[in-house]
Amino acid sequence: MTAAGDRWRALTPNARAILWMLVATVMFSIMTALIKGMAARYDSFQIAFFRSLFAFLTFAPVALLSRGAVFRTAYPWQHVSRGMVGVMAMLTGYYSVANLPLALSTSISFAAPLFIVVLAVLALGETVGWRRWAATGVGFLGVLVCVRPTDGIAPAAFVGMAAAALVACSAIVTKKMPVSERAITILIWSTMVSTTAALGPALLVWRTPGLEDFCYLALTGVVGGCGQALFVHAYRLGEASAVGPIDYTRLVFATVIGLVWFGEWPDAWTAVGAALIVGSSAYIAHREAQLRRRRALAIAR
């Protein structure tokens, strides 16, 4: 154990962050597969409630150890708005997962960074150069390739795009928060608000799960919560340009799980569209990292 610990500490921060991100993507992929499996028997509201509740309970020990300090914030309404947007993103995302092949719903979810570029201009007043606009256009072209509008777009694909846009809105709300706001505070407020918001609608469609289903529903929250925490930790530990591209391994895991668990064979259109979306999103992340480094150097001078 000591030797393993020494080897771990010898890794660079980027290397450790990449490994944490890889674990997070595995957890997110397992969570998505569980949600797709449960969606045949339970409404998205009920799944979202269990997902949020058990994610909150996963973080609860930290709140107890801090004697409630993690709940204290000067920005409660920003947390509430982020949580409300988050629960809408969950509901739309889960509908997409339930009604589309996993590889396709995952590919569409990667459109979130493309929406972030647009919202950053509209909501934050950021300046975006022609390179990132071009990459964003290519990414949205990839979405069109995936959903093939000439064949008639499935309603679930529209809902999946709405989910990606809502994830982008959540990211913009987070960007507006000061960097001093702790990650655990953001996570615990998010899960607390989304649990509360999902409870009422979940009761309207409630179906009492048996022990096995209850364990699976609880697992979506535990695995999803741990994945969220590792995702945030990876970004705080390493450089975004190194860590970000690892998130795209979710597409590989989703394809394998969809094939093995659900018998879903991704078609060539999904593969081409996914390549365009992932490539453009990765370029946007790379370009933003370059610009951040240039600004940092300019300030240092």
One Martini backbone bead per residue (centre of mass of N, CA, C, O) as a GRO file, in nm:
protein
  301
    1MET     BB    1   0.056   0.063  -0.019
    2THR     BB    2   0.297   0.252  -0.001
    3ALA     BB    3   0.395   0.219  -0.293
    4ALA     BB    4   0.132   0.314  -0.423
    5GLY     BB    5   0.133   0.595  -0.292
    6ASP     BB    6   0.402   0.688  -0.414
    7ARG     BB    7   0.314   0.663  -0.711
    8TRP     BB    8   0.079   0.860  -0.693
    9ARG     BB    9   0.248   1.111  -0.592
   10ALA     BB   10   0.440   1.107  -0.853
   11LEU     BB   11   0.227   1.218  -1.003
   12THR     BB   12   0.086   1.435  -1.180
   13PRO     BB   13  -0.185   1.630  -1.165
   14ASN     BB   14  -0.288   1.553  -1.449
   15ALA     BB   15  -0.277   1.244  -1.415
   16ARG     BB   16  -0.472   1.230  -1.175
   17ALA     BB   17  -0.709   1.376  -1.311
   18ILE     BB   18  -0.752   1.173  -1.540
   19LEU     BB   19  -0.820   0.931  -1.356
   20TRP     BB   20  -1.062   1.058  -1.217
   21MET     BB   21  -1.223   1.108  -1.479
   22LEU     BB   22  -1.243   0.813  -1.564
   23VAL     BB   23  -1.408   0.724  -1.320
   24ALA     BB   24  -1.642   0.920  -1.367
   25THR     BB   25  -1.730   0.807  -1.646
   26VAL     BB   26  -1.801   0.528  -1.544
   27MET     BB   27  -2.020   0.621  -1.346
   28PHE     BB   28  -2.201   0.765  -1.552
   29SER     BB   29  -2.250   0.513  -1.728
   30ILE     BB   30  -2.386   0.342  -1.511
   31MET     BB   31  -2.613   0.538  -1.447
   32THR     BB   32  -2.738   0.543  -1.733
   33ALA     BB   33  -2.803   0.240  -1.744
   34LEU     BB   34  -2.991   0.236  -1.498
   35ILE     BB   35  -3.195   0.438  -1.609
   36LYS     BB   36  -3.277   0.278  -1.858
   37GLY     BB   37  -3.376   0.030  -1.700
   38MET     BB   38  -3.592   0.193  -1.516
   39ALA     BB   39  -3.772   0.340  -1.743
   40ALA     BB   40  -3.974   0.095  -1.791
   41ARG     BB   41  -4.109   0.141  -1.471
   42TYR     BB   42  -4.029   0.453  -1.438
   43ASP     BB   43  -4.051   0.769  -1.392
   44SER     BB   44  -3.850   1.043  -1.425
   45PHE     BB   45  -3.927   1.176  -1.155
   46GLN     BB   46  -3.853   0.933  -0.973
   47ILE     BB   47  -3.563   0.902  -1.063
   48ALA     BB   48  -3.473   1.192  -0.991
   49PHE     BB   49  -3.529   1.168  -0.692
   50PHE     BB   50  -3.335   0.934  -0.624
   51ARG     BB   51  -3.083   1.059  -0.742
   52SER     BB   52  -3.081   1.311  -0.553
   53LEU     BB   53  -3.113   1.188  -0.272
   54PHE     BB   54  -2.853   0.992  -0.281
   55ALA     BB   55  -2.655   1.216  -0.337
   56PHE     BB   56  -2.708   1.375  -0.082
   57LEU     BB   57  -2.638   1.137   0.115
   58THR     BB   58  -2.344   1.117   0.020
   59PHE     BB   59  -2.279   1.424   0.131
   60ALA     BB   60  -2.377   1.435   0.434
   61PRO     BB   61  -2.118   1.368   0.602
   62VAL     BB   62  -1.982   1.639   0.539
   63ALA     BB   63  -2.196   1.814   0.676
   64LEU     BB   64  -2.160   1.693   0.959
   65LEU     BB   65  -1.853   1.751   0.993
   66SER     BB   66  -1.912   2.074   0.938
   67ARG     BB   67  -2.173   2.166   1.090
   68GLY     BB   68  -2.313   2.306   0.821
   69ALA     BB   69  -2.106   2.485   0.653
   70VAL     BB   70  -2.181   2.395   0.351
   71PHE     BB   71  -2.459   2.569   0.352
   72ARG     BB   72  -2.308   2.824   0.357
   73THR     BB   73  -2.420   3.128   0.182
   74ALA     BB   74  -2.438   3.427  -0.033
   75TYR     BB   75  -2.598   3.240  -0.285
   76PRO     BB   76  -2.890   3.097  -0.276
   77TRP     BB   77  -3.038   3.171  -0.552
   78GLN     BB   78  -2.825   3.046  -0.735
   79HIS     BB   79  -2.861   2.759  -0.627
   80VAL     BB   80  -3.159   2.730  -0.689
   81SER     BB   81  -3.141   2.778  -0.995
   82ARG     BB   82  -2.943   2.549  -1.049
   83GLY     BB   83  -3.125   2.320  -0.937
   84MET     BB   84  -3.366   2.364  -1.132
   85VAL     BB   85  -3.209   2.323  -1.390
   86GLY     BB   86  -3.100   2.042  -1.315
   87VAL     BB   87  -3.374   1.890  -1.301
   88MET     BB   88  -3.449   1.948  -1.598
   89ALA     BB   89  -3.203   1.803  -1.715
   90MET     BB   90  -3.270   1.527  -1.604
   91LEU     BB   91  -3.550   1.479  -1.727
   92THR     BB   92  -3.464   1.513  -2.026
   93GLY     BB   93  -3.228   1.314  -2.023
   94TYR     BB   94  -3.389   1.059  -1.936
   95TYR     BB   95  -3.578   1.054  -2.177
   96SER     BB   96  -3.357   1.017  -2.386
   97VAL     BB   97  -3.236   0.755  -2.273
   98ALA     BB   98  -3.508   0.586  -2.286
   99ASN     BB   99  -3.561   0.661  -2.627
  100LEU     BB  100  -3.256   0.608  -2.690
  101PRO     BB  101  -2.972   0.529  -2.779
  102LEU     BB  102  -2.696   0.562  -2.595
  103ALA     BB  103  -2.503   0.677  -2.812
  104LEU     BB  104  -2.697   0.907  -2.899
  105SER     BB  105  -2.757   1.050  -2.627
  106THR     BB  106  -2.456   1.105  -2.566
  107SER     BB  107  -2.388   1.271  -2.814
  108ILE     BB  108  -2.594   1.500  -2.758
  109SER     BB  109  -2.475   1.583  -2.474
  110PHE     BB  110  -2.207   1.711  -2.614
  111ALA     BB  111  -2.355   1.994  -2.686
  112ALA     BB  112  -2.315   2.176  -2.437
  113PRO     BB  113  -2.054   2.344  -2.519
  114LEU     BB  114  -2.203   2.487  -2.751
  115PHE     BB  115  -2.411   2.639  -2.575
  116ILE     BB  116  -2.203   2.788  -2.400
  117VAL     BB  117  -2.098   2.978  -2.614
  118VAL     BB  118  -2.365   3.125  -2.663
  119LEU     BB  119  -2.429   3.202  -2.359
  120ALA     BB  120  -2.167   3.364  -2.303
  121VAL     BB  121  -2.253   3.596  -2.488
  122LEU     BB  122  -2.547   3.658  -2.378
  123ALA     BB  123  -2.487   3.644  -2.046
  124LEU     BB  124  -2.156   3.741  -2.023
  125GLY     BB  125  -2.015   3.899  -2.271
  126GLU     BB  126  -1.841   3.732  -2.440
  127THR     BB  127  -1.568   3.676  -2.655
  128VAL     BB  128  -1.587   3.524  -2.982
  129GLY     BB  129  -1.420   3.374  -3.211
  130TRP     BB  130  -1.412   3.227  -3.521
  131ARG     BB  131  -1.312   2.946  -3.433
  132ARG     BB  132  -1.540   2.882  -3.224
  133TRP     BB  133  -1.774   2.928  -3.417
  134ALA     BB  134  -1.694   2.710  -3.618
  135ALA     BB  135  -1.696   2.473  -3.416
  136THR     BB  136  -1.992   2.508  -3.337
  137GLY     BB  137  -2.110   2.457  -3.618
  138VAL     BB  138  -1.997   2.170  -3.647
  139GLY     BB  139  -2.138   2.053  -3.399
  140PHE     BB  140  -2.433   2.104  -3.499
  141LEU     BB  141  -2.397   1.931  -3.748
  142GLY     BB  142  -2.356   1.670  -3.585
  143VAL     BB  143  -2.639   1.664  -3.467
  144LEU     BB  144  -2.784   1.641  -3.739
  145VAL     BB  145  -2.655   1.375  -3.820
  146CYS     BB  146  -2.761   1.206  -3.585
  147VAL     BB  147  -3.086   1.281  -3.630
  148ARG     BB  148  -3.185   1.305  -3.916
  149PRO     BB  149  -3.419   1.514  -4.046
  150THR     BB  150  -3.506   1.360  -4.315
  151ASP     BB  151  -3.641   1.119  -4.122
  152GLY     BB  152  -3.725   1.241  -3.872
  153ILE     BB  153  -3.739   1.366  -3.565
  154ALA     BB  154  -3.717   1.258  -3.265
  155PRO     BB  155  -3.841   1.372  -2.977
  156ALA     BB  156  -3.597   1.276  -2.798
  157ALA     BB  157  -3.388   1.455  -2.944
  158PHE     BB  158  -3.502   1.726  -2.859
  159VAL     BB  159  -3.479   1.667  -2.555
  160GLY     BB  160  -3.171   1.625  -2.558
  161MET     BB  161  -3.106   1.916  -2.647
  162ALA     BB  162  -3.239   2.048  -2.403
  163ALA     BB  163  -3.051   1.919  -2.196
  164ALA     BB  164  -2.789   2.048  -2.301
  165ALA     BB  165  -2.887   2.342  -2.259
  166LEU     BB  166  -2.930   2.312  -1.947
  167VAL     BB  167  -2.641   2.243  -1.877
  168ALA     BB  168  -2.534   2.514  -1.980
  169CYS     BB  169  -2.693   2.689  -1.783
  170SER     BB  170  -2.564   2.572  -1.528
  171ALA     BB  171  -2.275   2.664  -1.603
  172ILE     BB  172  -2.335   2.968  -1.607
  173VAL     BB  173  -2.424   2.993  -1.314
  174THR     BB  174  -2.152   2.893  -1.203
  175LYS     BB  175  -1.976   3.119  -1.334
  176LYS     BB  176  -2.118   3.350  -1.157
  177MET     BB  177  -1.972   3.238  -0.940
  178PRO     BB  178  -1.748   3.248  -0.717
  179VAL     BB  179  -1.442   3.087  -0.660
  180SER     BB  180  -1.496   3.067  -0.340
  181GLU     BB  181  -1.698   2.862  -0.394
  182ARG     BB  182  -1.759   2.560  -0.292
  183ALA     BB  183  -1.806   2.255  -0.427
  184ILE     BB  184  -1.976   2.121  -0.197
  185THR     BB  185  -2.189   2.343  -0.191
  186ILE     BB  186  -2.290   2.309  -0.480
  187LEU     BB  187  -2.366   2.006  -0.458
  188ILE     BB  188  -2.562   2.011  -0.208
  189TRP     BB  189  -2.760   2.218  -0.319
  190SER     BB  190  -2.835   2.075  -0.580
  191THR     BB  191  -2.951   1.811  -0.446
  192MET     BB  192  -3.155   1.949  -0.259
  193VAL     BB  193  -3.326   2.098  -0.472
  194SER     BB  194  -3.389   1.855  -0.663
  195THR     BB  195  -3.535   1.684  -0.454
  196THR     BB  196  -3.762   1.886  -0.390
  197ALA     BB  197  -3.863   1.930  -0.689
  198ALA     BB  198  -3.923   1.610  -0.748
  199LEU     BB  199  -4.125   1.511  -0.534
  200GLY     BB  200  -4.407   1.599  -0.624
  201PRO     BB  201  -4.415   1.465  -0.910
  202ALA     BB  202  -4.343   1.179  -0.805
  203LEU     BB  203  -4.610   1.133  -0.638
  204LEU     BB  204  -4.802   1.132  -0.893
  205VAL     BB  205  -4.616   0.862  -1.015
  206TRP     BB  206  -4.605   0.654  -0.801
  207ARG     BB  207  -4.391   0.356  -0.751
  208THR     BB  208  -4.335   0.102  -0.556
  209PRO     BB  209  -4.045  -0.043  -0.490
  210GLY     BB  210  -3.863  -0.293  -0.476
  211LEU     BB  211  -3.573  -0.396  -0.351
  212GLU     BB  212  -3.413  -0.410  -0.616
  213ASP     BB  213  -3.503  -0.137  -0.735
  214PHE     BB  214  -3.416   0.034  -0.497
  215CYS     BB  215  -3.113  -0.025  -0.529
  216TYR     BB  216  -3.087   0.090  -0.814
  217LEU     BB  217  -3.191   0.378  -0.750
  218ALA     BB  218  -2.979   0.437  -0.533
  219LEU     BB  219  -2.729   0.391  -0.718
  220THR     BB  220  -2.766   0.634  -0.902
  221GLY     BB  221  -2.697   0.841  -0.675
  222VAL     BB  222  -2.423   0.740  -0.575
  223VAL     BB  223  -2.276   0.730  -0.848
  224GLY     BB  224  -2.346   1.018  -0.940
  225GLY     BB  225  -2.224   1.171  -0.698
  226CYS     BB  226  -1.935   1.062  -0.726
  227GLY     BB  227  -1.896   1.161  -1.014
  228GLN     BB  228  -1.927   1.461  -0.955
  229ALA     BB  229  -1.694   1.488  -0.750
  230LEU     BB  230  -1.469   1.387  -0.945
  231PHE     BB  231  -1.511   1.591  -1.166
  232VAL     BB  232  -1.443   1.842  -0.997
  233HIS     BB  233  -1.166   1.746  -0.893
  234ALA     BB  234  -1.027   1.717  -1.167
  235TYR     BB  235  -1.053   2.024  -1.249
  236ARG     BB  236  -0.894   2.129  -0.993
  237LEU     BB  237  -0.624   1.962  -1.040
  238GLY     BB  238  -0.635   2.012  -1.347
  239GLU     BB  239  -0.628   2.077  -1.670
  240ALA     BB  240  -0.876   2.123  -1.893
  241SER     BB  241  -0.717   2.025  -2.153
  242ALA     BB  242  -0.660   1.738  -2.015
  243VAL     BB  243  -0.944   1.650  -1.892
  244GLY     BB  244  -1.187   1.695  -2.088
  245PRO     BB  245  -1.145   1.462  -2.311
  246ILE     BB  246  -1.217   1.219  -2.116
  247ASP     BB  247  -1.530   1.249  -2.124
  248TYR     BB  248  -1.555   1.103  -2.415
  249THR     BB  249  -1.550   0.803  -2.307
  250ARG     BB  250  -1.856   0.773  -2.269
  251LEU     BB  251  -1.912   0.681  -2.559
  252VAL     BB  252  -1.777   0.410  -2.536
  253PHE     BB  253  -1.936   0.299  -2.294
  254ALA     BB  254  -2.219   0.337  -2.421
  255THR     BB  255  -2.177   0.148  -2.661
  256VAL     BB  256  -2.114  -0.108  -2.501
  257ILE     BB  257  -2.366  -0.113  -2.320
  258GLY     BB  258  -2.575  -0.103  -2.547
  259LEU     BB  259  -2.483  -0.374  -2.673
  260VAL     BB  260  -2.478  -0.572  -2.422
  261TRP     BB  261  -2.750  -0.485  -2.262
  262PHE     BB  262  -2.952  -0.367  -2.524
  263GLY     BB  263  -2.878  -0.429  -2.832
  264GLU     BB  264  -2.719  -0.171  -2.955
  265TRP     BB  265  -2.657  -0.044  -3.281
  266PRO     BB  266  -2.460   0.174  -3.410
  267ASP     BB  267  -2.456   0.393  -3.659
  268ALA     BB  268  -2.292   0.583  -3.889
  269TRP     BB  269  -2.427   0.856  -3.822
  270THR     BB  270  -2.354   0.859  -3.523
  271ALA     BB  271  -2.047   0.845  -3.561
  272VAL     BB  272  -2.012   1.104  -3.728
  273GLY     BB  273  -2.156   1.302  -3.539
  274ALA     BB  274  -1.982   1.245  -3.289
  275ALA     BB  275  -1.714   1.336  -3.413
  276LEU     BB  276  -1.800   1.632  -3.456
  277ILE     BB  277  -1.876   1.701  -3.164
  278VAL     BB  278  -1.614   1.618  -3.019
  279GLY     BB  279  -1.414   1.779  -3.189
  280SER     BB  280  -1.534   2.062  -3.138
  281SER     BB  281  -1.532   2.057  -2.825
  282ALA     BB  282  -1.227   2.008  -2.796
  283TYR     BB  283  -1.139   2.265  -2.941
  284ILE     BB  284  -1.275   2.468  -2.756
  285ALA     BB  285  -1.119   2.384  -2.501
  286HIS     BB  286  -0.837   2.439  -2.622
  287ARG     BB  287  -0.882   2.739  -2.692
  288GLU     BB  288  -0.951   2.837  -2.404
  289ALA     BB  289  -0.680   2.753  -2.280
  290GLN     BB  290  -0.503   2.936  -2.452
  291LEU     BB  291  -0.636   3.207  -2.367
  292ARG     BB  292  -0.577   3.181  -2.063
  293ARG     BB  293  -0.268   3.175  -2.089
  294ARG     BB  294  -0.240   3.451  -2.227
  295ARG     BB  295  -0.369   3.619  -2.001
  296ALA     BB  296  -0.173   3.533  -1.777
  297LEU     BB  297   0.083   3.644  -1.917
  298ALA     BB  298  -0.011   3.939  -1.942
  299ILE     BB  299  -0.040   3.985  -1.636
  300ALA     BB  300   0.256   3.905  -1.553
  301ARG     BB  301   0.380   4.154  -1.728
   0.00000   0.00000   0.00000
